[in-house]
C-alpha cells in the first residue's frame, strides 16, 4: 500500500475510467484529489446489486470527513493515519446499515490482500511482456487436434 489510503466517491463508476474524487487523509488533513491516483488500486466494497448505495456513501463520506477526528493536527503516522481514516469510514457505513464492524486484520485479509496479490500477478505479467514481448495465437482447433 502507498502512504495514503483512499475512500472513493461514487464518481468512480464500474466499467469506466476514474473521473471522480479520491478522499484521503494525511498530515494536511482530509484531501479531495481529482488527479494523482491513477495508479492506485481500487478495492470494491459494494456487491454488484448494491451500486445504488454509492450516492448515499458519497454523502456519508463528506459528512464523515468534516468531523474533528480528521483535522491535520490529529494525524499520527502509526496510529491515526490514512488506513485508520478509510477503515473508520467503512465501519461507520457498516454500523449505519446495522452490520458488524471490521477489525484492521479482517479488513486487510478480506479486502486488501486479495487485491494486492492480483495486482502483483499483473505486474509480473506486465514486466515479462515488456522484457520478452508477446505472441498471440489462436487456440488449437479441438476437432482436428489428435487426442
C-alpha positions as CSV (number, residue, x, y, z in Angstrom):
1,X,0.0,0.0,0.0
2,X,1.0,3.5,-0.6
3,X,1.5,6.2,2.1
4,X,-2.2,7.2,1.8
5,X,-5.3,5.2,1.6
6,X,-8.4,6.4,-0.1
7,X,-12.2,6.0,0.0
8,X,-13.5,6.8,-3.4
9,X,-16.6,8.7,-4.3
10,X,-19.4,7.3,-6.5
11,X,-17.9,9.1,-9.4
12,X,-15.7,6.1,-9.8
13,X,-18.3,4.1,-11.5
14,X,-17.7,0.4,-12.5
15,X,-16.7,-0.1,-16.1
16,X,-15.1,3.2,-16.8
17,X,-12.0,5.3,-16.2
18,X,-11.8,7.1,-12.9
19,X,-13.1,10.6,-13.2
20,X,-14.2,11.4,-9.6
21,X,-12.7,12.5,-6.3
22,X,-10.4,10.5,-4.1
23,X,-10.8,11.3,-0.4
24,X,-7.6,10.7,1.6
25,X,-6.1,11.7,4.9
26,X,-2.6,12.7,5.7
27,X,-0.7,15.3,7.8
28,X,-2.6,18.1,5.9
29,X,-5.9,16.7,7.0
30,X,-8.6,15.3,4.6
31,X,-7.7,15.9,0.9
32,X,-10.1,15.7,-2.0
33,X,-8.0,14.9,-5.1
34,X,-9.2,14.7,-8.7
35,X,-5.8,13.6,-10.1
36,X,-2.7,11.8,-8.9
37,X,-4.3,8.5,-8.0
38,X,-4.3,6.9,-11.5
39,X,-2.0,4.1,-10.4
40,X,-3.8,3.3,-7.2
41,X,-5.6,0.0,-6.6
42,X,-9.4,0.2,-6.1
43,X,-10.9,-2.2,-3.6
44,X,-14.6,-2.6,-4.4
45,X,-16.7,-2.9,-1.2
46,X,-20.2,-2.9,-2.7
47,X,-21.6,-6.0,-4.3
48,X,-22.9,-5.6,-7.9
49,X,-26.6,-5.3,-6.9
50,X,-25.8,-2.5,-4.4
51,X,-24.4,0.3,-6.7
52,X,-27.5,2.4,-5.9
53,X,-25.9,3.0,-2.4
54,X,-23.0,4.9,-3.9
55,X,-24.7,8.3,-3.8
56,X,-25.6,7.7,-0.2
57,X,-22.0,6.6,0.6
58,X,-20.8,9.9,-1.0
59,X,-22.9,11.9,1.5
60,X,-21.7,9.7,4.4
61,X,-18.1,10.3,3.2
62,X,-18.4,14.0,3.0
63,X,-20.1,14.3,6.4
64,X,-17.6,11.8,7.9
65,X,-14.6,13.8,6.5
66,X,-15.8,17.1,8.0
67,X,-15.7,15.8,11.6
68,X,-13.0,17.0,14.0
69,X,-11.4,13.5,14.1
70,X,-9.7,14.2,10.8
71,X,-8.1,17.6,11.4
72,X,-4.4,17.9,10.4
73,X,-3.1,18.2,14.0
74,X,-4.7,14.8,14.9
75,X,-2.7,12.9,12.2
76,X,-0.2,10.3,13.6
77,X,1.8,8.3,11.1
78,X,1.4,5.0,13.0
79,X,-2.0,5.2,14.8
80,X,-4.3,7.8,13.3
81,X,-3.5,7.8,9.6
82,X,-4.8,7.1,6.1
83,X,-5.6,3.5,6.9
84,X,-7.5,4.5,10.1
85,X,-9.5,7.1,8.1
86,X,-10.5,4.5,5.5
87,X,-11.4,1.8,7.9
88,X,-13.2,4.2,10.2
89,X,-15.4,5.4,7.3
90,X,-16.2,1.8,6.2
91,X,-17.1,0.9,9.8
92,X,-19.3,4.0,10.1
93,X,-21.2,2.9,7.0
94,X,-21.4,-0.7,8.2
95,X,-22.8,0.5,11.6
96,X,-25.4,2.7,9.9
97,X,-26.5,-0.4,7.9
98,X,-26.7,-2.4,11.2
99,X,-23.8,-4.6,10.1
100,X,-20.8,-5.8,12.1
101,X,-17.7,-3.6,12.1
102,X,-14.4,-4.9,10.6
103,X,-11.1,-5.1,12.5
104,X,-7.9,-3.9,10.8
105,X,-6.9,-7.5,10.4
106,X,-10.2,-8.6,9.0
107,X,-10.3,-5.7,6.5
108,X,-6.8,-6.4,5.4
109,X,-7.3,-10.1,5.0
110,X,-10.7,-9.9,3.2
111,X,-10.3,-6.9,1.0
112,X,-6.7,-5.5,0.8
113,X,-4.6,-8.7,0.5
114,X,-6.6,-10.4,-2.3
115,X,-6.5,-7.2,-4.4
116,X,-2.7,-6.7,-3.9
117,X,-2.0,-10.3,-4.8
118,X,-3.9,-9.8,-8.0
119,X,-2.1,-6.6,-8.8
120,X,1.3,-8.4,-8.1
121,X,0.4,-11.0,-10.7
122,X,-0.4,-8.3,-13.3
123,X,2.9,-6.5,-12.6
124,X,4.8,-9.8,-13.1
125,X,3.0,-10.4,-16.3
126,X,3.5,-6.8,-17.5
127,X,7.2,-7.0,-16.8
128,X,7.5,-10.3,-18.7
129,X,5.7,-8.9,-21.7
130,X,7.8,-5.7,-21.5
131,X,11.0,-7.7,-21.4
132,X,10.2,-10.6,-23.8
133,X,7.4,-9.3,-26.0
134,X,4.3,-11.4,-26.7
135,X,2.8,-13.5,-29.3
136,X,-0.9,-14.2,-29.8
137,X,-2.1,-17.4,-31.4
138,X,-5.5,-18.9,-32.0
139,X,-6.3,-21.8,-29.7
140,X,-5.9,-25.3,-31.3
141,X,-9.0,-26.5,-33.2
142,X,-10.4,-29.2,-31.0
143,X,-11.9,-31.1,-33.9
144,X,-8.7,-31.6,-35.8
145,X,-6.2,-32.0,-33.0
146,X,-5.1,-35.5,-32.2
147,X,-6.1,-36.8,-28.7
